[in-house]
């Protein structure tokens, strides 16, 4: 008997299905990662039983009721879970990076090493690679990637870096997996939805320019402004902070309300009934675009610009020298432009490469 098949039989659940541990930034009240997990679970071969790493179990169970979870913030618990499953998936996002912290990078590297020491396959699904600012981080990731079973990248720069490292690993590239997410049809409305986040790219002066542009634009078109906190913990206090810094004009304050993103259906309903979305958050941009909602982007990271370019969405780079005239003109253009449905459909089809590769690799372990 093939060793990998024997391992699967040894770890079959009570349902008789082999188990797979899906690791990511789940249950942290970031709707973008919830969207990634939703796509992964919907496209995972149903012969596998998933186990999910999650900080907030209820947040993940809302996507998949009754699913088994482990506390992602307890490394010991997750390492124990690796021993009790048959394969490991790092699912979506940019997990192998050191810009957030080196500690986060070490966490995922340890999971890879643990799985490989137990001769269990490791698959990277819809990943971005980096940023890796430290030489030690680059060496660590390069060495670890040589041991994995397969990888799909979500952007050309990640693929190019992996190819530059001459990794002898099966690799494919496709658009971010969330392009394959379903969405309700856009019906329009009179609200302007902002999916903005705190960023060091803007100082007080930069925020003044951006918010003044927003105030003028919303007044021109008589729009209600919804500040939608896409990442509950990071974004929810942004509007209040801007108020306290006296950055929000009185006219804009009268038009503004703050909403916390609680679920994908809630957010998609808001998007579908809006006049327009202005997004800094990558997956807010994508979820709006797949629903055909007029969208404009503010790029704090190359991944946002890359996604906007794929969908022919207007985009401005965030910096302290933003032009109010340019922003307003760009938003006007975006509001009256219908996204190319054929292009969005093509992106959705191309994004399925991630799950296609994953399921083909997992199928070989069962058959």
HUBEL-V472574 format. One line per field, one symbol per residue. phi: phi as a letter, one per 20 degrees, with the letter a starting at -180 (. if undefined). burial: # if it has 9 or more other ideal C-beta (glycine too) atoms within 8 Angstrom, else .. A space follows every 10 residues. Layout:
phi = ???
burial = ???
This chain:
phi = .fgfffffff dgeffnefdc eddaeemdmd fffffffgff ffdfgffdde cdebfdffff ffebgnfecc ffedgfffff fgfdcdbcce dmndfebcff affffggfff fffffffeld fcdddleddn fcedgfffff fgffffeeea bcedbfffff ffffflfecg cccbfggffe ffbfffdmrc ddddddcfbf fdegfffgff fffffffffg dldfddeeff dgfedfeggf ffffeleefg ffffeecdce fdbfgfffff ffdeeacdde fgffgfffff emfgbcdced bgffgffffg dlefbcffae dgefffffff fgfffedeff ffffffffff fffffffgff fffffee
burial = ...#####.. ###...#### ####.##### ########## #.##...### ######..## #.##..#.## ##....#### ##..###### ########.. ...####### ######...# ########## .#....##.# ##.#####.# #####.###. ###...#.#. ########## #.#..#.... #######... .#...##### #########. #.######## ##.###.##. ###...##.. .##.##.##. #.##.##### ########## ########## ########## ..#######. #.####.#.# .#.#.###.# #####...#. ..##..##.# #####.###. ###.##.
